Amino acid sequence: MTAAQAPRKDYPETDKWDLTAIYASDTAYEQDIKKLQELAADFTRIYQGRLNEVGAIKDALADMANIQTIADHLSHYAFLPQAADTTDPAANHQLNRINQLFASVFGQLTFFDTELQAQSNELLDEVAATDEDTAAVIRHIKAAKAHELPGAVEQVLTQLGPTLDTPNAIRDQMFADMDFGSFTVAGKTYPLSFTLYEEEYQKHPDTAVRRAAYHQFCDTLARYQNTMAAAYYNQVAKEKTLATLRGYDSVFDYLLAPQEVTRAMFDRQIDGLMQGLAPVMQRYVTHLKKLWGLDHIGYTDLQIDIDPEFAPAVTRAEAPSMVNDALAPMGPAYQELIAHAFPQRWVDFAPNAGKASGAFATMPYAIHPYVLMSWSDTLPALYTLIHELGHTGQMTLASRKHDIMAANPSTYVVEGPSTFHELLLTKSLLAKASDPRLKRFALSRLLSDTYFHNCVTHLLEAAFQREVYTLIDNGESFNAAKLNELKLQVLHQFWGDAVDLTDGRPELTWMRQSHYYMGLYSYTYSASMVISTGAFLRLQNGDENAIHDWQEFLALGDTKTPLEEAKVAGVDISTAKPLENMVAFLDETEKQIEALSAEID
């Protein structure tokens, strides 16, 4: 068994996050479980049937914020160990227990939203006028009024929460159970897992190893495709049912409503990149093919390093200083905020067996953020780290300024802080580049890591989702074969003839992403990048207000709509211009890479 596949117990505590900041002991955790139940009962006794005047509503909002804070702490204490090792029976049991608790507790509290939505807009506006955080809550209450169901129905839906989330749980458990086996190249056997493929083999410098790993990876996915398609169908069918119940004309409208985004903005993001960015990326991968002397570019070749000799190792020990250097434009106070991540063990680095795939950042309110990732001594791992630390910066700044009910911004903008961090890292790497090869390497990281991940990988997920939800809106169904067909169509549309989509099973890529169980989330990566790119271009162009405005943006929480928040950052997303500017920036970046290659040759 390799280190990357070792059980969690074999990794030192310094590789793992420290959850004692949430609860010093399990005893304290159990005490908060009891406290949550008592507070929910008291809340119901005090406020049910009485939310009809300003004072009572304000008091109820304060008490609800307290309930949500305790629930947030409990949720994180149960969720984080399970994400760190999905094969741990005790962790799975604890998460299931807390989910059942929340279904019961918040089921009895559904009257809160129902009663508020029954009040007149005049009374709600009077409540909203009291402070900024309250105004954010009331804004959503008013928007949801037209789609609220009778109180008893809302209560049942809340209590059914764990059951309704079953498709995602099945998907997670399926990946935990998958055995990817091993593969052999030139007489050497290599172990394979989901994490190993995504973190190591996907960009392996040996083409034979990279492609063999991909074929074995696809063969394993294929064995599970029918079961996963069934789980995914239940997910989208559930969403369509809820959309219809709540009176939405389309599942798109239902899923976009919480983001406060129109269908036109959603379609513009997808269509703009499918048409504008595709030619840029086709040129880039064709250039890669030439530089590497490949017979073709397959799906697994898309993110190989432009020059493996200039793919320096980045150790865990080096990461803090490299992060600090990259964040210098943000100023000392912000650098210090992010630097706490290392001594306080915000980050779970261990690439142990059973760890949830990918990476994420989350924050128990008013404590500190936590980041999950699987570290490898590579530059992509550093990009993942600084990306997630971007989320931690926004989470911390917003929570300092707003209560829990107004601290979390729309998902439409939520990836802006993380991708801005990635842009700052590339800026820092470029500043240190002393020769054309290093400069080309840094620019290729910008294109093939930062923008590829956010504006290609997730964009193609979004384009695929649009096709899936269109089927569901039209009353149709699907199976694994149909999903494969839809995914392949989207890939052909974007990559044209530049990529050989017959090498391996790229159509099975729909199985790899958990975002499909999070509604219309995938497209927000690229939408957020339009905002972060616009802000970064202000910085690059010498706008002295760019960083001040960006930090104001980070601290907004949910107090404004996405359109309004982007304007605080100096980016007007009411038009397609910022999207076009981003594509133009990437077009110029790709041309610089080719020019540097010519200079190096």
C-alpha positions as CSV (number, residue, x, y, z in Angstrom):
1,M,0.0,0.0,0.0
2,T,1.5,3.4,-1.0
3,A,1.5,6.4,1.3
4,A,-1.2,8.0,-0.8
5,Q,-3.5,5.0,-0.1
6,A,-2.6,4.7,3.6
7,P,-5.4,4.7,6.2
8,R,-6.0,8.0,8.0
9,K,-4.6,6.7,11.3
10,D,-1.1,6.4,9.6
11,Y,-0.8,10.2,9.1
12,P,0.5,12.5,11.7
13,E,-1.8,14.9,13.5
14,T,0.0,17.8,11.8
15,D,-1.4,16.7,8.5
16,K,-4.9,16.9,9.8
17,W,-7.2,19.7,10.8
18,D,-7.8,20.5,14.5
19,L,-11.5,20.2,15.3
20,T,-11.1,21.1,19.0
21,A,-11.7,24.7,18.0
22,I,-15.3,23.8,17.4
23,Y,-15.7,21.5,20.5
24,A,-13.0,20.8,23.0
25,S,-14.6,17.4,23.7
26,D,-17.4,15.1,22.6
27,T,-19.1,16.0,25.9
28,A,-19.4,19.6,24.8
29,Y,-20.8,18.5,21.5
30,E,-23.4,16.4,23.2
31,Q,-24.3,19.3,25.4
32,D,-25.0,21.5,22.4
33,I,-27.2,18.8,20.9
34,K,-29.4,19.0,24.0
35,K,-29.2,22.8,24.0
36,L,-30.3,22.9,20.3
37,Q,-33.4,20.8,21.0
38,E,-34.3,22.9,24.0
39,L,-33.9,26.2,22.2
40,A,-36.0,24.9,19.3
41,A,-38.8,24.0,21.7
42,D,-38.6,27.4,23.4
43,F,-38.5,29.2,20.0
44,T,-41.7,27.4,19.0
45,R,-43.5,28.1,22.3
46,I,-42.5,31.8,22.3
47,Y,-43.0,32.8,18.7
48,Q,-45.4,30.5,16.9
49,G,-48.5,32.5,15.9
50,R,-46.9,35.8,17.1
51,L,-44.7,36.9,14.2
52,N,-46.9,39.8,13.3
53,E,-45.1,42.9,14.6
54,V,-41.7,44.5,14.3
55,G,-40.4,43.8,17.8
56,A,-41.4,40.1,17.9
57,I,-39.9,39.5,14.4
58,K,-36.6,41.2,15.4
59,D,-36.4,39.2,18.6
60,A,-37.2,36.0,16.7
61,L,-34.5,36.7,14.1
62,A,-31.9,37.1,16.9
63,D,-32.9,33.9,18.5
64,M,-33.0,32.1,15.2
65,A,-29.4,33.3,14.5
66,N,-28.4,31.7,17.8
67,I,-30.1,28.4,16.9
68,Q,-28.5,28.4,13.5
69,T,-25.0,29.1,14.9
70,I,-25.3,26.1,17.3
71,A,-26.6,24.0,14.5
72,D,-23.7,25.1,12.3
73,H,-21.2,24.1,14.9
74,L,-22.8,20.7,15.3
75,S,-23.0,20.2,11.6
76,H,-19.3,20.9,11.1
77,Y,-18.2,18.7,14.0
78,A,-20.2,15.8,12.4
79,F,-19.5,16.5,8.8
80,L,-15.8,17.2,8.7
81,P,-14.6,13.8,10.1
82,Q,-16.9,12.0,7.7
83,A,-15.5,14.0,4.7
84,A,-11.9,13.2,5.9
85,D,-12.7,9.5,5.9
86,T,-15.9,8.4,4.2
87,T,-15.2,4.7,5.1
88,D,-15.2,5.4,8.9
89,P,-18.4,3.7,10.2
90,A,-18.4,5.9,13.4
91,A,-18.1,9.1,11.3
92,N,-20.9,8.0,9.0
93,H,-23.1,7.1,11.9
94,Q,-22.5,10.5,13.6
95,L,-23.3,12.4,10.4
96,N,-26.5,10.4,9.8
97,R,-27.5,11.1,13.5
98,I,-27.0,14.9,13.1
99,N,-28.9,14.9,9.8
100,Q,-31.8,13.2,11.5
101,L,-31.6,15.6,14.4
102,F,-31.8,18.6,12.1
103,A,-34.7,17.1,10.2
104,S,-36.6,17.0,13.5
105,V,-35.5,20.3,14.9
106,F,-35.9,22.4,11.8
107,G,-39.0,20.6,10.8
108,Q,-40.7,22.1,13.9
109,L,-39.3,25.5,13.0
110,T,-40.7,25.8,9.5
111,F,-43.5,28.0,10.9
112,F,-40.9,30.8,11.1
113,D,-40.5,31.3,7.3
114,T,-44.2,30.5,6.8
115,E,-45.4,33.1,9.2
116,L,-43.0,35.8,8.0
117,Q,-44.0,35.2,4.4
118,A,-47.6,35.7,5.4
119,Q,-47.0,39.2,6.6
120,S,-47.5,42.3,4.4
121,N,-44.7,43.7,2.5
122,E,-45.2,47.0,4.4
123,L,-44.5,45.2,7.7
124,L,-41.5,43.3,6.3
125,D,-40.1,46.5,4.9
126,E,-40.4,48.1,8.3
127,V,-38.4,45.2,9.8
128,A,-35.8,45.4,7.0
129,A,-35.2,49.1,7.7
130,T,-33.8,48.3,11.1
131,D,-30.3,47.1,10.0
132,E,-28.3,45.7,7.0
133,D,-28.3,42.1,8.1
134,T,-32.0,42.0,8.8
135,A,-32.6,43.6,5.4
136,A,-30.7,40.7,3.7
137,V,-32.9,38.1,5.4
138,I,-36.2,39.9,4.6
139,R,-35.1,40.3,1.0
140,H,-35.1,36.5,0.6
141,I,-38.3,36.1,2.6
142,K,-40.2,38.5,0.3
143,A,-38.7,36.7,-2.8
144,A,-39.9,33.3,-1.6
145,K,-43.5,34.4,-0.7
146,A,-44.9,33.4,-4.1
147,H,-43.5,29.9,-3.8
148,E,-44.2,29.1,-0.2
149,L,-46.2,25.9,0.5
150,P,-48.6,25.4,3.3
151,G,-46.9,25.1,6.7
152,A,-47.6,21.4,7.1
153,V,-46.1,20.6,3.7
154,E,-43.0,22.7,4.5
155,Q,-42.6,20.8,7.8
156,V,-42.8,17.4,6.1
157,L,-40.3,18.4,3.4
158,T,-37.9,19.6,6.0
159,Q,-38.3,16.4,8.0
160,L,-37.7,14.4,4.8
161,G,-34.4,16.2,4.2
162,P,-32.1,13.2,4.9
163,T,-34.2,11.0,2.6
164,L,-34.3,13.6,-0.2
165,D,-30.5,13.9,0.0
166,T,-30.1,10.2,-0.5
167,P,-28.9,10.4,-4.2
168,N,-25.9,12.4,-3.1
169,A,-25.2,10.0,-0.2
170,I,-25.4,7.1,-2.6
171,R,-22.9,8.8,-5.0
172,D,-20.5,9.5,-2.2
173,Q,-20.7,6.0,-0.8
174,M,-20.2,4.5,-4.3
175,F,-16.9,6.3,-4.7
176,A,-15.8,5.2,-1.3
177,D,-16.5,1.6,-2.3
178,M,-14.9,1.7,-5.7
179,D,-11.8,-0.4,-6.2
180,F,-9.8,1.1,-9.0
181,G,-7.2,-1.7,-8.8
182,S,-3.8,-1.1,-10.5
183,F,-2.3,-1.0,-13.9
184,T,1.0,-2.0,-15.5
185,V,3.2,0.0,-17.8
186,A,6.6,-1.4,-19.1
187,G,6.5,-4.1,-16.5
188,K,5.9,-1.8,-13.5
189,T,2.6,-1.9,-11.6
190,Y,1.0,1.3,-10.3
191,P,-1.7,1.5,-7.7
192,L,-4.8,3.5,-8.7
193,S,-7.5,5.3,-6.8
194,F,-9.8,8.2,-7.5
195,T,-7.5,10.6,-5.6
196,L,-4.4,9.2,-7.2
197,Y,-5.8,9.7,-10.7
198,E,-7.0,13.2,-10.1
199,E,-3.9,14.4,-8.1
200,E,-1.1,12.5,-9.8
201,Y,-1.8,10.4,-12.9
202,Q,-4.0,13.0,-14.7
203,K,-0.9,15.1,-15.3
204,H,1.7,12.4,-15.2
205,P,4.7,13.4,-17.4
206,D,5.0,9.8,-18.8
207,T,2.3,9.6,-21.5
208,A,2.1,5.8,-21.4
209,V,1.5,5.9,-17.6
210,R,-1.0,8.8,-17.9
211,R,-3.1,7.1,-20.6
212,A,-2.9,3.7,-19.0
213,A,-4.1,5.1,-15.7
214,Y,-7.0,6.9,-17.5
215,H,-8.1,3.7,-19.3
216,Q,-8.1,1.8,-16.0
217,F,-9.9,4.7,-14.3
218,C,-12.6,4.8,-17.0
219,D,-13.0,1.0,-16.9
220,T,-13.8,1.2,-13.2
221,L,-16.2,4.1,-13.6
222,A,-18.0,2.2,-16.4
223,R,-18.9,-0.7,-14.0
224,Y,-20.9,1.7,-11.8
225,Q,-22.4,4.0,-14.5
226,N,-25.9,2.5,-14.4
227,T,-26.3,2.7,-10.6
228,M,-24.9,6.3,-10.6
229,A,-27.2,7.3,-13.4
230,A,-30.2,6.0,-11.4
231,A,-29.1,8.0,-8.4
232,Y,-28.6,11.1,-10.5
233,Y,-32.0,10.7,-12.1
234,N,-33.6,10.6,-8.7
235,Q,-31.7,13.8,-7.8
236,V,-33.0,15.8,-10.8
237,A,-36.5,14.3,-10.7
238,K,-36.7,15.4,-7.0
239,E,-35.6,18.9,-8.0
240,K,-38.2,19.0,-10.8
241,T,-40.9,17.8,-8.4
242,L,-40.0,20.5,-5.9
243,A,-40.0,23.1,-8.7
244,T,-43.5,22.1,-9.8
245,L,-44.8,22.0,-6.2
246,R,-43.5,25.5,-5.6
247,G,-45.1,26.9,-8.8
248,Y,-42.0,27.4,-10.9
249,D,-42.4,27.2,-14.6
250,S,-39.0,25.5,-15.0
251,V,-36.5,23.6,-12.8
252,F,-34.0,26.2,-14.0
253,D,-36.0,29.0,-12.4
254,Y,-36.3,27.0,-9.2
255,L,-32.6,26.4,-8.9
256,L,-31.5,29.9,-9.9
257,A,-33.9,31.7,-7.6
258,P,-31.8,31.3,-4.4
259,Q,-28.8,32.7,-6.4
260,E,-30.8,35.8,-7.4
261,V,-29.8,35.2,-11.0
262,T,-31.8,35.2,-14.2
263,R,-32.0,32.4,-16.7
264,A,-30.5,34.9,-19.2
265,M,-27.4,35.3,-17.1
266,F,-27.0,31.6,-16.8
267,D,-27.3,31.0,-20.5
268,R,-25.1,33.9,-21.4
269,Q,-22.3,32.5,-19.2
270,I,-22.5,29.1,-20.9
271,D,-23.0,30.3,-24.5
272,G,-20.3,33.0,-24.2
273,L,-17.6,30.5,-23.2
274,M,-18.7,27.7,-25.4
275,Q,-18.4,30.0,-28.3
276,G,-15.7,32.5,-27.2
277,L,-13.3,30.5,-25.1
278,A,-13.4,27.2,-27.1
279,P,-11.2,28.4,-29.9
280,V,-8.6,29.7,-27.4
281,M,-8.4,26.4,-25.6
282,Q,-8.4,24.4,-28.9
283,R,-5.3,26.5,-30.0
284,Y,-3.6,25.8,-26.6
285,V,-4.1,22.1,-26.6
286,T,-2.9,21.9,-30.2
287,H,0.2,23.8,-29.1
288,L,0.7,21.2,-26.3
289,K,0.4,18.4,-28.8
290,K,3.2,20.0,-30.9
291,L,5.5,20.6,-28.0
292,W,5.1,17.1,-26.6
293,G,5.3,15.4,-30.0
294,L,2.1,13.5,-29.3
295,D,0.3,11.5,-31.9
296,H,-3.0,13.0,-30.6
297,I,-4.4,14.9,-27.7
298,G,-6.7,12.7,-25.7
299,Y,-9.0,13.7,-22.9
300,T,-6.5,12.7,-20.3
301,D,-3.8,14.9,-22.0
302,L,-5.6,18.2,-21.6
303,Q,-3.9,19.4,-18.5
304,I,-0.3,18.2,-18.9
305,D,2.4,20.6,-18.0
306,I,3.7,22.6,-21.0
307,D,7.3,21.8,-20.0
308,P,7.7,19.0,-17.3
309,E,11.2,20.1,-16.7
310,F,9.8,23.4,-15.3
311,A,7.2,21.8,-13.1
312,P,9.0,22.4,-9.8
313,A,8.1,20.5,-6.7
314,V,6.4,22.6,-3.9
315,T,6.8,21.1,-0.5
316,R,4.4,21.6,2.5
317,A,7.2,23.5,4.2
318,E,7.4,26.0,1.3
319,A,3.7,26.5,0.9
320,P,3.1,29.2,3.6
321,S,5.8,31.5,2.3
322,M,4.7,31.1,-1.3
323,V,1.1,31.9,-0.2
324,N,2.2,34.9,1.8
325,D,4.2,36.2,-1.2
326,A,1.3,35.8,-3.6
327,L,-1.0,37.7,-1.2
328,A,1.3,40.7,-0.8
329,P,-1.0,43.0,-2.9
330,M,-3.8,42.4,-0.4
331,G,-1.8,44.0,2.4
332,P,-0.3,42.9,5.7
333,A,-3.6,42.5,7.6
334,Y,-5.0,40.2,5.0
335,Q,-1.8,38.2,4.8
336,E,-1.8,37.7,8.6
337,L,-5.4,36.5,8.5
338,I,-4.6,33.8,6.0
339,A,-1.3,32.9,7.7
340,H,-3.3,31.6,10.7
341,A,-4.4,28.7,8.6
342,F,-1.0,26.9,9.1
343,P,-0.3,27.1,12.9
344,Q,-4.0,26.7,13.7
345,R,-4.4,23.6,11.4
346,W,-7.3,24.8,9.3
347,V,-6.2,22.5,6.5
348,D,-6.5,18.7,6.3
349,F,-3.6,17.8,4.0
350,A,-3.5,14.0,4.5
351,P,-4.2,12.1,1.2
352,N,-5.6,9.1,3.1
353,A,-7.7,6.3,1.8
354,G,-11.4,7.1,2.0
355,K,-11.0,10.9,1.8
356,A,-13.7,12.8,0.0
357,S,-12.6,13.6,-3.5
358,G,-11.7,17.2,-4.6
359,A,-11.3,20.0,-2.1
360,F,-13.5,22.4,-0.3
361,A,-13.5,25.2,2.3
362,T,-16.1,25.7,5.0
363,M,-16.5,27.6,8.2
364,P,-18.3,27.0,11.5
365,Y,-19.7,30.5,12.1
366,A,-17.5,32.7,14.4
367,I,-14.8,30.1,14.8
368,H,-12.4,29.7,11.9
369,P,-12.5,28.1,8.5
370,Y,-11.5,24.5,7.6
371,V,-10.1,23.3,4.3
372,L,-10.1,19.7,2.9
373,M,-7.6,18.7,0.2
374,S,-5.1,16.0,-0.5
375,W,-1.6,17.4,-0.6
376,S,1.0,16.4,-3.1
377,D,4.3,18.2,-3.6
378,T,3.3,19.9,-6.8
379,L,2.4,23.3,-8.0
380,P,-1.3,22.3,-8.7
381,A,-1.6,21.4,-5.0
382,L,-0.4,24.9,-4.2
383,Y,-3.0,26.3,-6.5
384,T,-5.7,24.1,-4.8
385,L,-4.5,25.4,-1.4
386,I,-4.5,29.0,-2.3
387,H,-7.8,28.7,-4.0
388,E,-9.5,27.3,-0.9
389,L,-7.7,29.9,1.3
390,G,-9.4,32.5,-0.8
391,H,-12.7,31.1,0.4
392,T,-11.4,31.3,4.0
393,G,-10.6,35.0,3.6
394,Q,-14.1,35.8,2.4
395,M,-15.7,33.7,5.0
396,T,-13.7,35.3,7.8
397,L,-14.2,38.9,6.7
398,A,-17.9,38.4,6.1
399,S,-18.5,36.7,9.4
400,R,-16.7,39.4,11.3
401,K,-19.2,42.0,9.8
402,H,-22.5,40.0,9.6
403,D,-24.5,37.6,11.7
404,I,-24.8,34.0,10.5
405,M,-28.1,34.7,8.6
406,A,-26.4,37.3,6.4
407,A,-22.8,36.1,6.1
408,N,-23.0,33.8,3.1
409,P,-23.1,35.3,-0.4
410,S,-24.9,34.0,-3.4
411,T,-23.2,31.0,-5.0
412,Y,-23.1,33.1,-8.2
413,V,-20.2,35.1,-6.7
414,V,-18.8,32.7,-4.1
415,E,-15.9,31.5,-6.3
416,G,-14.7,35.0,-6.9
417,P,-12.4,35.2,-3.8
418,S,-10.8,31.8,-4.5
419,T,-10.0,32.5,-8.1
420,F,-8.7,36.0,-7.3
421,H,-6.2,34.2,-5.1
422,E,-5.2,32.0,-8.0
423,L,-4.6,35.0,-10.1
424,L,-2.4,36.6,-7.4
425,L,-0.4,33.4,-7.3
426,T,0.2,33.5,-11.0
427,K,1.2,37.1,-10.8
428,S,3.7,36.2,-8.0
429,L,5.1,33.4,-10.1
430,L,5.5,35.6,-13.1
431,A,7.3,38.2,-11.1
432,K,9.9,35.6,-10.1
433,A,10.3,34.2,-13.6
434,S,13.8,35.0,-14.7
435,D,13.8,33.4,-18.2
436,P,11.3,32.7,-20.9
437,R,10.7,29.0,-19.9
438,L,9.8,29.9,-16.4
439,K,7.5,32.7,-17.7
440,R,5.8,30.4,-20.1
441,F,5.4,27.9,-17.3
442,A,3.6,30.4,-15.1
443,L,1.4,31.6,-17.9
444,S,0.5,28.0,-18.7
445,R,-0.5,27.5,-15.1
446,L,-2.9,30.4,-15.5
447,L,-4.5,28.9,-18.5
448,S,-4.4,25.2,-17.8
449,D,-5.0,25.3,-14.1
450,T,-6.9,28.4,-13.0
451,Y,-9.0,29.0,-16.0
452,F,-9.2,25.4,-17.2
453,H,-10.6,24.2,-13.9
454,N,-13.1,27.1,-13.5
455,C,-14.0,28.0,-17.1
456,V,-13.6,24.7,-19.0
457,T,-14.1,21.8,-16.6
458,H,-16.9,23.3,-14.7
459,L,-18.3,25.2,-17.7
460,L,-18.6,21.9,-19.6
461,E,-20.4,20.4,-16.5
462,A,-22.8,23.3,-16.7
463,A,-23.4,22.9,-20.4
464,F,-24.1,19.2,-19.7
465,Q,-26.5,20.1,-16.8
466,R,-28.4,22.4,-19.1
467,E,-29.1,19.5,-21.5
468,V,-30.1,17.2,-18.6
469,Y,-32.5,19.7,-17.0
470,T,-34.0,20.5,-20.4
471,L,-34.9,16.8,-20.7
472,I,-36.5,16.8,-17.3
473,D,-38.4,20.0,-18.0
474,N,-39.7,18.4,-21.1
475,G,-41.0,15.4,-19.1
476,E,-38.4,13.0,-20.4
477,S,-36.1,10.6,-18.6
478,F,-32.6,9.3,-19.0
479,N,-30.2,6.5,-18.2
480,A,-26.4,6.1,-18.3
481,A,-26.4,5.7,-22.1
482,K,-28.3,9.0,-22.6
483,L,-26.0,10.8,-20.1
484,N,-23.0,9.5,-22.0
485,E,-24.5,10.7,-25.2
486,L,-25.2,14.2,-23.8
487,K,-21.7,14.6,-22.3
488,L,-20.0,13.5,-25.5
489,Q,-22.1,16.0,-27.5
490,V,-21.0,18.9,-25.2
491,L,-17.3,17.8,-25.3
492,H,-17.4,17.7,-29.1
493,Q,-19.0,21.1,-29.3
494,F,-16.3,22.7,-27.2
495,W,-13.2,20.8,-28.4
496,G,-14.1,20.2,-32.0
497,D,-11.4,18.2,-33.8
498,A,-8.6,19.4,-31.5
499,V,-9.1,16.5,-29.0
500,D,-9.5,12.8,-29.8
501,L,-12.6,11.9,-27.8
502,T,-12.3,8.2,-28.8
503,D,-9.3,7.7,-26.5
504,G,-10.7,6.3,-23.3
505,R,-14.3,7.1,-22.1
506,P,-14.5,10.9,-21.7
507,E,-18.2,10.7,-21.8
508,L,-18.1,9.1,-18.3
509,T,-16.7,12.4,-16.9
510,W,-20.3,13.2,-15.7
511,M,-19.7,10.6,-13.0
512,R,-16.8,12.3,-11.4
513,Q,-18.3,15.6,-10.2
514,S,-20.4,16.0,-7.0
515,H,-21.5,19.4,-8.1
516,Y,-24.4,17.8,-10.0
517,Y,-26.0,17.2,-6.7
518,M,-25.8,20.9,-5.7
519,G,-28.2,22.3,-8.2
520,L,-26.9,24.8,-10.8
521,Y,-23.6,25.4,-9.1
522,S,-21.0,24.3,-11.7
523,Y,-21.5,27.4,-13.9
524,T,-20.9,29.8,-11.0
525,Y,-17.2,29.0,-11.1
526,S,-16.8,30.7,-14.4
527,A,-19.4,33.4,-13.5
528,S,-17.3,34.2,-10.4
529,M,-14.2,34.2,-12.5
530,V,-15.7,36.9,-14.7
531,I,-15.9,39.0,-11.5
532,S,-12.5,38.1,-10.1
533,T,-10.8,38.6,-13.5
534,G,-12.4,42.0,-13.9
535,A,-11.1,43.0,-10.4
536,F,-7.7,41.6,-11.2
537,L,-7.5,43.5,-14.5
538,R,-8.2,46.7,-12.5
539,L,-5.2,45.8,-10.3
540,Q,-3.0,45.0,-13.3
541,N,-4.0,48.3,-15.0
542,G,-2.8,50.2,-11.9
543,D,-6.2,51.2,-10.5
544,E,-5.3,52.3,-7.0
545,N,-8.8,51.5,-5.7
546,A,-8.9,47.9,-7.0
547,I,-7.7,46.2,-3.7
548,H,-9.8,48.4,-1.5
549,D,-12.9,47.7,-3.5
550,W,-12.1,44.0,-3.6
551,Q,-11.8,43.7,0.1
552,E,-15.1,45.6,0.5
553,F,-16.6,43.0,-1.9
554,L,-15.2,40.2,0.3
555,A,-16.9,41.5,3.4
556,L,-20.4,42.0,1.9
557,G,-21.8,38.6,2.8
558,D,-25.4,38.3,1.6
559,T,-26.3,42.0,2.0
560,K,-26.5,42.6,-1.8
561,T,-27.6,40.8,-4.9
562,P,-24.8,39.4,-7.2
563,L,-25.2,42.3,-9.6
564,E,-24.8,44.8,-6.8
565,E,-21.9,43.0,-5.2
566,A,-20.0,42.8,-8.4
567,K,-20.4,46.5,-8.9
568,V,-18.7,47.0,-5.5
569,A,-15.7,45.2,-6.9
570,G,-15.9,47.5,-9.9
571,V,-17.3,44.9,-12.4
572,D,-20.6,45.4,-14.1
573,I,-22.0,42.0,-14.9
574,S,-25.3,43.4,-16.2
575,T,-23.7,43.2,-19.6
576,A,-21.6,40.7,-21.4
577,K,-18.6,43.1,-21.5
578,P,-16.7,41.6,-18.5
579,L,-17.1,38.1,-19.9
580,E,-15.8,39.3,-23.2
581,N,-12.9,41.0,-21.4
582,M,-12.0,37.8,-19.7
583,V,-12.0,35.8,-23.0
584,A,-9.8,38.5,-24.5
585,F,-7.4,38.3,-21.5
586,L,-7.2,34.5,-22.1
587,D,-6.7,34.9,-25.8
588,E,-3.8,37.2,-25.2
589,T,-2.4,34.8,-22.6
590,E,-2.4,31.9,-25.0
591,K,-0.7,34.0,-27.7
592,Q,2.0,35.0,-25.2
593,I,2.6,31.3,-24.5
594,E,3.0,30.5,-28.2
595,A,5.3,33.5,-28.6
596,L,7.5,32.4,-25.7
597,S,7.7,28.9,-27.2
598,A,8.9,30.3,-30.4
599,E,11.5,32.3,-28.5
600,I,12.6,29.3,-26.5
601,D,13.0,27.2,-29.7
